[in-house]
Amino acid sequence: MLTTAVPGTRRAPWPLVQTLYVRAVMAGLLVQGAGSLLLDFNAGMRSVMPIPLATLMNGNPPHAWLHVVWGAGGLAWLLLFRSANARIVLGFVFGIFYTLLGFLGVAVHDPFGMRIELPENVFHLTVGPLMLLLTFLAAGSIRRPQRPSVR
């Protein structure tokens, strides 16, 4: 594993990769959720929106609100708590939640009134486990202070 313990050695990329991923996911969730709510509010927009974008913005309010809350809450967390440990906590909590939501979507049809079909399950079961993996790798490569040894 790459380390920062010795000057001149390269750093492990995982903390940076996890930071970029968690920021992108939170921002993407906020944008997707807000767009879905906008489509639900103004259904006429769907007819003038390109089909791939209209499909991405699914217009299901309970599911859209979930994305808005996670996106806005996650970005607020990242702004308020700028430490690596805060990003690790957010990564693990989000990754566990979204992975479980993916399994719930497979087991239960439209849980909690959210329209969760195959594309949403694929999304949740990709984004959640990938967040867990990157967070695990980032957590393992964060430099922690050494305890003095007792002899």
N, C-alpha and C positions, 0 to 999 in steps of 0.2 A: 504494500500500500504506500502511496505517496505520503510524505510527512512534512511538517514544518519544524520538526524538532532540531534539525541541523541546518545552520545557515547555508544558503546556496542550493538547498533541495527544493524540489517543486511541491506545491500544495496540492492536496486532493481537490478535484473539481466539484465534488458532490455538494458542498454547502452553496456554492454559486449556482449550480444547476437546480438545486431544490429551491433556492430563493427566486430564481427566474420563473420556475414552474409554478410555484405557489402564487406569485404575483399575477402571472398570466391567467391562471385558472380563476382567481378571484375576480379579476377585471372582466374576463370573458363571461363569467356567470352573471355579473351585474349587467353587462350590456345585453346578453341574451334574455335575461329575465325582464329587463325594462322594455326591450323590443317586443317580447311576447305580450306584456301587459298593454303596450300601445296598440298592438294588433287586436287584442280583445276589446279594447275601448273603441277602436275605429276599424271595424271589419272591412270597410271599403278600401283600406290601404293594402290589403292582401292582393287585390286584383291588379294593382299597379306595381307591386313589389316583385322582383325576380323570383321565380319559383324556388330555387335553392334557398334563398334568404327567407322566403315565406315559410318554407318547411322547417328551417332552423328555428324560427320564431314561432313556436307551436301554438301560442295563444291560449294555453290552459292556465288560468289564473292561479290555482293552488301551487302548481309546479313552478310557474313563473315567480311567484312570491318566494318560494324556497330558494331559487337562484338569486333573487335580489337580496334576500336576507344574508345568505352565505357570502355573496360577492361584496356587499357593502360592509357587512360585519368583519369579513376577512381583511379587507383593505383598511378598515379602521383599526383593527388589531395590529396590522403591520405598521401603520403610521404611529400608533400610540406606544407600541412596544417594539423597539428596533433591534433587540438583541437576537443572536442566533438561537438562543433557547426559546424565545417567543415564536420564532418561525418553525422550530421543531415541534413545539406544542400544537400550533395551528395545523401543521402538516399531519401529525398523527390523529388529531381529533377529526379533521376533515376527511382524511383517508379512511378511517374506520367508519365514519357516518356514511360516506358515499358508497363504500363497498357494501355495507349492510343494506343500504337503500337499493342497490343493484340486486342483491339476493332477494330482498323483499318484493321487488318488482317482478322477479321471475316467479316467485311462489304465490303471489297474490295479485289478482287482476285490479289495476288502478287503485293502489293503496291510498288511503286518506283523501280520496277524491282527485288524486293526481293522475293525469293520463300518462301512464308509463308503459310504453310498448317496446318492441324490439330495439329501435334506435336509441331510446332513452336508457334501456338496460345495458346496451353495449357501451354507451357513454359512461354511465355510472360504474360499470365493471371494468372500464379501462382507466378512467381518471382516478378513481379511488385507490385501486391497488398500485398504480404508478406513483401516486402521491406517497403511499406508504413505503414503497421501495426507495424512492429518492430521499425521503425523510430518514429512513433507517440508515442509508448510506451516508447522508449528511451528518446525522447524529454520531455515527461511529468515527467520523474523521475530524470532528471539532476538537481543537486543542484544548485540553483541560489542564489546570495548574497541577503540578506534581506535588504530592504530599511528601514532606520530609521523611526520610527513612529513619527508623529507630534501630540502632545497632546495639 
